[in-house]
């Protein structure tokens, strides 16, 4: 495994860094319980979170030559498209029909195969999906690995929310498949799962040649994750017993509350997230946006980036929603909002109506992935 650069200067001694790495490798057994026998999967690098991991990796493979094709899922993490476009690559969108499926993520594997046939050399996606919160089935993961192996494509998978799985959900780590380790990068980060997304601390694992390239680029871009962020590793790798179970239960309660609110609004379609901190409802008509936002405002959300307009969909962060609401507030209604809240909603409606193309809006999420 690649060492943390200059650990003494970062306030973490070398012995502790090695101990953290060993503990993280052991912790990965929890993230990928069916892949523990594959001990060759130990090349890794610490970095400044998901964004830099994706930047490093895309530069190392797909988009460093202008015109390189990268397949990305839609909807998915908003930075995926931006990073590919920034480096001059061509985005090949792959549809995910998350609302039309009750099992799996709903990825269109026919489109993915067509993308590889058309010259896409890299496939980038998140599992669990951010922002829909759906989890890829074992069959979908197996098919992705098979297609990538057949076409020699590199796969980058963001697995930040693989620990925040709701009850009854089965997770399949891509590394548990027959995917070639030489063409695979998996990313884990302290995130909203632990309320640590602002620290921008991540770990990328993959084939040696890929990690070597990432380290070289990172040494130029940022040298290392900041020292005060590296200190978070001590908590991240040694959380109290039972803490994650309690965290999941609280997130699931918030999820259920939000679904009750949203499903009471006519014209809103929302699939229950299976993991993660986000919920992605869809409106059949943008003119219903005001009623939807009015209902959501009364859940006492207090984050400007909680809902980002994406044509007829909006991403809601459950990590910043408070479950308590005044008992005297009565039925959810736009009349309960202040004039400032109404102006904010009217502005969101205007931006939505002016932006018919999904993925072209500016994200207001300031709290990390």
C-alpha positions as CSV (number, residue, x, y, z in Angstrom):
1,X,0.0,0.0,0.0
2,X,1.2,3.5,-0.8
3,X,2.4,5.4,2.3
4,X,1.0,8.7,3.5
5,X,3.4,11.4,2.4
6,X,5.3,13.3,5.1
7,X,3.2,11.9,8.0
8,X,5.3,13.6,10.7
9,X,4.7,17.0,9.2
10,X,1.0,16.2,9.1
11,X,0.9,15.5,12.8
12,X,0.4,11.7,12.4
13,X,3.5,9.6,13.0
14,X,4.6,6.9,10.6
15,X,3.8,4.0,13.0
16,X,0.3,5.3,13.6
17,X,-0.2,5.7,9.8
18,X,0.8,2.1,9.2
19,X,-1.5,1.0,12.0
20,X,-4.4,3.0,10.4
21,X,-3.7,1.4,7.1
22,X,-3.8,-2.1,8.5
23,X,-7.0,-1.3,10.4
24,X,-8.6,0.1,7.3
25,X,-7.7,-3.1,5.3
26,X,-9.4,-5.1,8.0
27,X,-12.4,-2.8,8.0
28,X,-12.7,-3.3,4.3
29,X,-13.8,-6.9,5.1
30,X,-17.0,-5.4,6.4
31,X,-17.4,-3.3,3.2
32,X,-16.8,-6.4,1.0
33,X,-17.5,-9.5,3.0
34,X,-17.5,-11.8,0.0
35,X,-14.1,-10.6,-1.3
36,X,-11.8,-11.3,1.7
37,X,-9.9,-14.1,0.0
38,X,-8.5,-11.8,-2.6
39,X,-5.5,-10.5,-0.8
40,X,-3.9,-8.9,-3.8
41,X,-6.2,-5.9,-3.5
42,X,-4.0,-3.8,-1.2
43,X,-2.8,-0.9,-3.3
44,X,-4.1,2.3,-2.0
45,X,-3.6,6.0,-1.5
46,X,-5.0,8.6,0.9
47,X,-6.3,11.8,-0.7
48,X,-8.6,14.8,-0.3
49,X,-11.8,12.9,-0.8
50,X,-13.9,11.8,-3.7
51,X,-13.4,14.8,-5.9
52,X,-9.6,14.4,-6.0
53,X,-9.9,10.6,-6.3
54,X,-12.0,11.0,-9.4
55,X,-9.8,13.8,-10.8
56,X,-6.6,11.7,-10.3
57,X,-8.2,8.6,-11.8
58,X,-9.8,10.2,-14.8
59,X,-6.5,12.0,-15.6
60,X,-4.7,8.7,-15.3
61,X,-6.8,6.9,-17.8
62,X,-9.7,8.3,-19.7
63,X,-9.7,12.0,-20.3
64,X,-6.1,13.0,-20.4
65,X,-6.3,12.8,-24.2
66,X,-8.9,15.2,-25.4
67,X,-11.9,13.4,-26.8
68,X,-11.6,10.3,-24.5
69,X,-15.0,8.7,-23.9
70,X,-16.2,8.1,-20.3
71,X,-19.5,6.4,-19.6
72,X,-21.3,7.8,-16.5
73,X,-24.7,6.9,-15.0
74,X,-27.5,9.4,-15.1
75,X,-28.5,10.4,-12.5
76,X,-25.3,10.2,-10.4
77,X,-22.9,12.3,-8.5
78,X,-22.9,15.8,-10.1
79,X,-19.1,16.1,-10.2
80,X,-18.7,13.1,-12.5
81,X,-19.8,14.9,-15.6
82,X,-18.0,18.1,-14.6
83,X,-14.7,16.4,-14.2
84,X,-14.9,14.6,-17.5
85,X,-15.8,17.8,-19.3
86,X,-13.1,19.8,-17.6
87,X,-10.4,17.4,-18.8
88,X,-11.8,17.5,-22.4
89,X,-13.4,14.1,-22.3
90,X,-16.7,13.1,-23.9
91,X,-19.5,12.0,-21.6
92,X,-21.5,9.0,-22.6
93,X,-24.6,8.9,-20.5
94,X,-26.0,5.6,-19.2
95,X,-29.6,5.7,-18.1
96,X,-30.6,4.4,-14.7
97,X,-34.4,3.8,-14.4
98,X,-34.4,3.8,-10.6
99,X,-38.1,4.7,-10.4
100,X,-39.2,1.9,-12.8
101,X,-37.5,-0.8,-10.8
102,X,-38.2,-2.2,-7.3
103,X,-35.0,-4.3,-7.2
104,X,-31.5,-3.2,-8.2
105,X,-30.5,0.2,-9.5
106,X,-32.1,-0.1,-12.9
107,X,-29.0,0.6,-15.0
108,X,-29.4,0.1,-18.7
109,X,-26.8,-2.5,-19.4
110,X,-27.5,-2.5,-23.2
111,X,-26.5,1.2,-23.2
112,X,-23.4,0.4,-21.3
113,X,-22.3,-2.3,-23.7
114,X,-23.0,0.1,-26.6
115,X,-20.9,2.7,-24.9
116,X,-17.9,0.3,-24.7
117,X,-18.4,-0.8,-28.3
118,X,-18.4,2.9,-29.3
119,X,-15.0,3.4,-27.7
120,X,-15.6,4.3,-24.0
121,X,-12.6,3.2,-22.1
122,X,-13.8,4.1,-18.6
123,X,-17.1,3.6,-16.7
124,X,-17.7,5.7,-13.6
125,X,-20.6,5.2,-11.2
126,X,-21.6,5.2,-7.5
127,X,-23.0,2.3,-5.5
128,X,-25.1,3.0,-3.6
129,X,-26.2,5.6,-6.1
130,X,-25.8,9.2,-5.1
131,X,-28.4,10.8,-5.2
132,X,-31.1,8.2,-5.7
133,X,-30.0,5.9,-2.9
134,X,-30.5,2.7,-4.8
135,X,-28.2,-0.3,-4.6
136,X,-27.0,-2.3,-7.5
137,X,-28.1,-5.9,-7.5
138,X,-25.6,-8.8,-7.5
139,X,-26.6,-9.5,-11.1
140,X,-26.0,-5.9,-12.2
141,X,-22.6,-5.9,-10.6
142,X,-21.7,-9.1,-12.2
143,X,-22.8,-7.9,-15.7
144,X,-20.8,-4.6,-15.2
145,X,-17.7,-6.6,-14.4
146,X,-18.2,-9.0,-17.3
147,X,-18.7,-6.1,-19.8
148,X,-15.6,-4.3,-18.5
149,X,-13.4,-7.4,-18.7
150,X,-14.6,-8.2,-22.2
151,X,-13.8,-4.7,-23.5
152,X,-10.7,-4.0,-21.3
153,X,-12.4,-1.0,-19.8
154,X,-11.5,0.6,-16.5
155,X,-14.2,0.9,-13.8
156,X,-14.2,3.6,-11.1
157,X,-16.8,3.0,-8.4
158,X,-17.6,5.4,-5.6
159,X,-18.8,3.3,-2.7
160,X,-19.0,6.1,-0.1
161,X,-22.4,5.0,1.3
162,X,-21.8,1.3,1.3
163,X,-21.8,1.3,5.1
164,X,-25.1,3.2,5.4
165,X,-27.4,0.3,4.3
166,X,-31.0,0.3,5.4
167,X,-32.7,-2.8,6.8
168,X,-33.0,-5.8,4.5
169,X,-30.7,-4.4,1.8
170,X,-27.9,-6.7,0.4
171,X,-24.8,-5.0,-0.9
172,X,-22.4,-6.4,-3.5
173,X,-18.9,-4.9,-3.6
174,X,-17.5,-4.8,-7.1
175,X,-14.3,-6.4,-5.9
176,X,-16.3,-9.5,-5.0
177,X,-17.0,-10.0,-8.7
178,X,-14.6,-11.3,-11.3
179,X,-13.6,-7.8,-12.3
180,X,-9.9,-7.5,-13.2
181,X,-8.1,-5.7,-10.3
182,X,-5.7,-4.1,-12.9
183,X,-8.6,-2.0,-14.3
184,X,-10.5,-1.3,-11.1
185,X,-10.6,1.6,-8.6
186,X,-12.9,1.7,-5.6
187,X,-13.2,4.8,-3.5
188,X,-14.2,5.1,0.2
189,X,-14.4,8.4,2.0
190,X,-15.5,9.8,5.3
191,X,-18.9,11.2,4.4
192,X,-22.3,12.1,5.7
193,X,-22.4,8.6,7.0
194,X,-20.2,9.8,9.8
195,X,-21.0,13.5,9.5
196,X,-17.4,13.9,8.3
197,X,-17.9,15.0,4.7
198,X,-16.4,18.4,5.3
199,X,-13.0,16.9,6.1
200,X,-12.6,15.8,2.5
201,X,-10.6,12.7,3.4
202,X,-10.7,9.6,1.2
203,X,-9.0,6.4,0.4
204,X,-8.7,4.9,-3.1
205,X,-7.9,1.2,-3.7
206,X,-7.0,-0.5,-7.0
207,X,-4.4,-1.9,-9.3
208,X,-0.7,-0.9,-8.7
209,X,-0.3,1.0,-12.0
210,X,-3.4,3.1,-11.4
211,X,-2.5,4.0,-7.8
212,X,1.1,4.9,-8.8
213,X,-0.3,7.3,-11.4
214,X,-2.7,8.8,-8.8
215,X,0.1,9.3,-6.3
216,X,2.2,11.1,-8.8
217,X,-0.6,13.5,-9.8
218,X,-1.7,14.0,-6.2
219,X,1.9,15.0,-5.2
220,X,1.6,17.9,-7.7
221,X,-2.0,18.9,-7.0
222,X,-2.2,18.7,-3.2
223,X,0.8,16.7,-1.8
224,X,-1.4,14.9,0.8
225,X,-4.6,15.2,2.7
226,X,-4.3,18.1,5.3
227,X,-2.8,17.1,8.6
228,X,-5.9,18.1,10.7
229,X,-8.0,15.9,8.3
230,X,-5.7,13.0,8.7
231,X,-6.3,13.1,12.4
232,X,-9.9,12.0,11.6
233,X,-8.6,8.6,10.6
234,X,-8.2,7.8,14.3
235,X,-12.0,8.0,14.7
236,X,-13.0,6.8,11.3
237,X,-11.1,3.5,11.7
238,X,-12.0,2.9,15.3
239,X,-15.7,4.0,15.8
240,X,-17.5,2.8,19.0
241,X,-19.3,-0.5,18.9
242,X,-22.9,-0.2,17.7
243,X,-22.4,3.3,16.5
244,X,-23.1,2.6,12.8
245,X,-26.2,0.6,13.6
246,X,-27.6,3.6,15.6
247,X,-26.7,6.0,12.8
248,X,-28.5,3.8,10.2
249,X,-31.6,3.7,12.4
250,X,-31.7,7.4,12.7
251,X,-31.2,8.0,9.0
252,X,-33.9,5.4,8.2
253,X,-36.4,7.2,10.4
254,X,-35.7,10.5,8.7
255,X,-36.1,8.7,5.3
256,X,-39.5,7.3,6.3
257,X,-40.7,10.7,7.5
258,X,-39.7,12.4,4.3
259,X,-41.3,9.8,2.1
260,X,-44.6,10.3,4.0
261,X,-44.4,14.0,3.3
262,X,-43.5,13.7,-0.3
263,X,-45.9,11.0,-1.2
264,X,-48.8,13.0,0.2
265,X,-48.1,15.6,-2.6
266,X,-50.0,14.8,-5.8
267,X,-47.7,14.2,-8.8
268,X,-44.6,13.3,-6.8
269,X,-43.0,10.0,-7.4
270,X,-40.3,8.8,-4.9
271,X,-38.6,5.5,-4.5
272,X,-37.5,4.6,-1.0
273,X,-33.7,4.9,-0.8
274,X,-31.9,1.6,0.1
275,X,-28.8,3.3,1.4
276,X,-27.1,6.7,1.8
277,X,-28.1,10.2,2.8
278,X,-30.1,11.2,-0.2
279,X,-33.6,10.9,-1.7
280,X,-34.4,11.8,-5.3
281,X,-38.1,12.4,-5.9
282,X,-39.5,13.2,-9.3
283,X,-42.4,15.6,-10.2
284,X,-44.6,14.9,-13.2
285,X,-45.0,18.7,-13.7
286,X,-42.6,21.4,-12.6
287,X,-45.7,23.6,-11.7
288,X,-46.1,21.3,-8.7
289,X,-42.7,22.4,-7.4
290,X,-44.2,24.9,-5.1
291,X,-46.4,22.4,-3.3
292,X,-43.6,19.9,-3.0
293,X,-41.1,22.4,-1.6
294,X,-43.7,23.8,0.7
295,X,-44.3,20.4,2.2
296,X,-40.6,19.8,2.4
297,X,-39.9,23.1,4.1
298,X,-42.1,22.1,6.9
299,X,-39.9,19.2,7.8
300,X,-37.6,21.9,9.2
301,X,-34.7,21.4,6.7
302,X,-32.1,24.1,7.3
303,X,-29.6,23.7,4.5
304,X,-29.6,25.9,1.4
305,X,-28.4,22.9,-0.6
306,X,-30.9,20.4,0.5
307,X,-32.9,20.5,-2.7
308,X,-31.2,21.1,-6.0
309,X,-33.5,21.5,-9.1
310,X,-32.7,19.0,-11.8
311,X,-35.5,19.5,-14.4
312,X,-38.2,17.4,-12.8
313,X,-36.1,15.9,-10.0
314,X,-34.6,17.3,-6.8
315,X,-32.0,15.8,-4.5
316,X,-32.8,15.9,-0.8
317,X,-30.1,15.4,1.9
318,X,-31.4,13.4,4.9
319,X,-28.3,14.3,6.8
320,X,-29.4,17.9,7.4
321,X,-33.1,17.3,8.0
322,X,-34.4,17.7,11.6
323,X,-37.2,15.3,12.5
324,X,-39.0,17.5,14.9
325,X,-41.8,19.8,13.8
326,X,-44.1,22.0,15.9
327,X,-47.2,20.1,16.8
328,X,-49.2,23.3,16.3
329,X,-48.1,23.7,12.8
330,X,-51.0,21.6,11.5
331,X,-51.3,20.3,7.9
332,X,-48.4,20.9,5.6
333,X,-49.3,24.0,3.5
334,X,-47.6,26.8,1.7
335,X,-49.4,29.3,4.0
336,X,-47.1,28.2,6.9
337,X,-44.0,29.5,5.2
338,X,-42.5,32.9,5.7
339,X,-42.4,35.4,2.8
340,X,-38.7,34.7,2.5
341,X,-39.2,31.0,2.1
342,X,-41.9,31.6,-0.5
343,X,-39.5,33.9,-2.5
344,X,-36.8,31.1,-2.3
345,X,-39.3,28.6,-3.6
346,X,-40.4,30.9,-6.4
347,X,-36.8,31.3,-7.4
348,X,-36.2,27.6,-7.5
349,X,-39.3,27.2,-9.7
350,X,-38.0,29.8,-12.1
351,X,-34.6,28.2,-12.3
352,X,-36.2,24.8,-12.9
353,X,-38.4,26.1,-15.7
354,X,-35.5,27.8,-17.4
355,X,-33.3,24.7,-17.3
356,X,-35.0,21.8,-19.2
357,X,-31.8,19.7,-19.6
358,X,-31.0,17.5,-16.7
359,X,-27.5,17.9,-15.3
360,X,-27.0,21.5,-16.4
361,X,-27.9,23.1,-13.1
362,X,-25.5,24.4,-10.6
363,X,-25.4,22.3,-7.4
364,X,-25.8,24.2,-4.1
365,X,-24.6,21.3,-2.0
366,X,-21.8,22.7,0.3
367,X,-21.5,19.8,2.6
368,X,-19.6,17.3,0.5
369,X,-20.6,14.2,-1.4
